[in-house]
Amino acid sequence: MRLRFEVRRSDSPWVDTVWTCTSEQVTAMTSVAGVHWGLVFWEQAGRAYAGITGPETRTDTVPVPEGATFTGIEFAVGTSLRAVPTPVLVDGGIRLPDTTRRTFRLDDARWETPGPDDAEALVDSLVRAGTVVRDPLVTEVLRGHRPDVSGRTVERRFRAATGLTQGAVRQIERARTAAELLAAGEPAADVVAKLDYFDEPHLARALRCYVGRTVRQLREGVGGAIALDLDQRLTS
């Protein structure tokens, strides 16, 4: 009983990762906080589905369609859908209507349903059509630059583009990295030092809040199915 994840980085500046997943006798999983919005496509019992997923600020237990296969695109932080403000998607999502195995409908247009190798081609088409957009100020901030505007303006634009504060993005990304390091066998004390946590109790609280696992569960690989690739299959 497990979820089989495979995740790869993308060369596209608009995409963070592309992932696939197959559920094998899994009916529920632990969702993990994440900073990206995405498109997800899945098939179950011969029917095709598509949806928009939003950033998640907390962990939860969610149902998994039995015997389903998934392909997902996680978009880069700072990108957004023209028709759906990212803040609306936080801790939620939207099921897209009128989906077939070949096409899906988004922003009043019909698009070809991608496989994992076609994800960037779809995204390029969405960008050219103006369906996916980005705030260049947020991109500048994420690269470590300081725009010539007030801090309040930066934070307002950041929240409008991502649905999250800059602090929330840092905390969530740090907790996910900690989970991956612990699952790979790094001692908790080393993770605390490497990721600049105050101490191990602070690390433990972050893992409970954002990952839904303890240090021991991550190290031993127990706790049930989880929406995180902890087998380190990340490829480029």
Summary of the structure (lengths in Angstrom):
residues: 236
radius of gyration: 18.0
end to end distance: 27.5
largest distance: 53.3
contacts: 731
relative contact order: 0.18
helix: 32%
strand: 29%
